[in-house]
Amino acid sequence: MAVRRVECWIAVCDLCGNTEYADSVIPHLDTPEEAVEYVLANGDVTFGWTRTPGGLLVCSSREPAHEWFHAGKRDVGPGRDAMCVTYSD
């Protein structure tokens, strides 16, 4: 059996360490930049991977710890988003 060592890069969530993408696929790419670009470009619009302004890479998990980072990517209507504050008289 012949084997060979191959170096590749995968995206890793800065919150939970997740490396999986849609359908349990782990894309292996040639550079760190390609790995990040791939998960950002190929995710679904609502819960795809997110790159924060501070540089964190956050996976598509729907766990509460991830919700805050995904809140700006979806339109859930006024008063239903965790980032929305409604004041009453």
C-alpha positions, -999 to +999 in steps of 0.1 A: +000+000+000+015+033-011+008+064+009+019+100+006+017+130+030-003+159+015-006+193+032-040+210+029-059+237+047-094+236+062-116+263+077-120+260+115-147+278+135-132+302+161-161+296+185-165+258+186-136+243+165-161+229+139-145+220+106-175+206+087-194+223+060-228+215+045-236+178+043-206+169+065-181+178+038-147+191+049-132+209+019-094+206+018-078+235+000-043+247-010-040+279+011-055+293+043-071+321+022-088+296-001-102+277+028-118+308+043-130+321+009-146+287+002-167+284+033-177+321+031-187+319-006-205+285-005-227+288+026-264+295+026-274+331+029-290+328+063-267+305+083-236+301+062-202+307+077-196+343+088-164+365+090-168+390+118-154+426+116-129+415+143-117+387+121-134+357+137-145+329+114-179+315+127-194+283+114-229+277+102-240+262+136-274+273+149-263+270+185-271+300+207-234+310+209-233+314+172-267+331+168-254+366+176-229+364+148-255+352+123-282+378+134-271+404+109-273+380+080-310+373+081-342+393+079-365+381+106-386+412+109-389+438+136-390+426+172-380+390+164-342+394+162-320+390+192-303+423+182-336+442+181-348+463+210-383+476+211-392+505+235-427+510+248-443+541+262 
